[in-house]
Amino acid sequence: MIFADIESKINTKNGNEVLLLKREPVNGEYNKTILVIGVFHGDEPDGEYLLNRYLSQKSETKNRLLFIPCLNPDGKTAKTRTNANGVDLNRNFPAKNWEKNDRDEYFGGEQPASEVETQFLVYIVERYKPDLIITLHEPYSVVNYDGPAKTEAEEISRITGYKVEESIGYPTPGSFGSYCGIERKIPTITLELPENSDKEILWDTCKGIFTYIAERY
Ligand SMILES: [Zn+2]
């Protein structure tokens, strides 16, 4: 059971649904909008676990919270990083640094924003104008960030114990962080969870993030 409204959804190439879920304050008044996204990469499933676990309990929020528990269900089913077209969604954003690259697991697509999953996120960012975005990846146990997100990254590092790293150390053309954080100046956190973690330990490590975005941010 998920306690959230289905705000919007799309169908992927293989006919799976990508859901945008929403929680708002009871009185409908909020100052901030926070967007959290899981399973950008199909072989990184734990973000969806965390979001579904949070959403399985009712709790109040003073902010508007938007969740995409699984952006890449086709990749999740196939256990691949890429989507059903073999595109790395985190290289497919229409950022200025997008470039055509080799057809490997980092393939950025034939065109920027060629993929429906990418188009859905571009639409959501324009429509809902989030004040903070958190994407959930694996396996490095670090808090990366793009754009003006140093304070938020440090807070999430304090909550989880994962270190802050400003840059992941290699170029990421067409990444969501380039598109939202660097070009649009939206604080954008790339939270790298550990790989194959014990689910109870993972939840205990990360659950404070939800209190942060719902009550304190
Ligand atoms: Zn990833």
Boltz pocket constraint, residues with backbone or C-beta under 6 A from the ligand:
constraints:
  - pocket:
      binder: B
      contacts: [[A, 40], [A, 41], [A, 44], [A, 136], [A, 137], [A, 138]]
      max_distance: 6.0
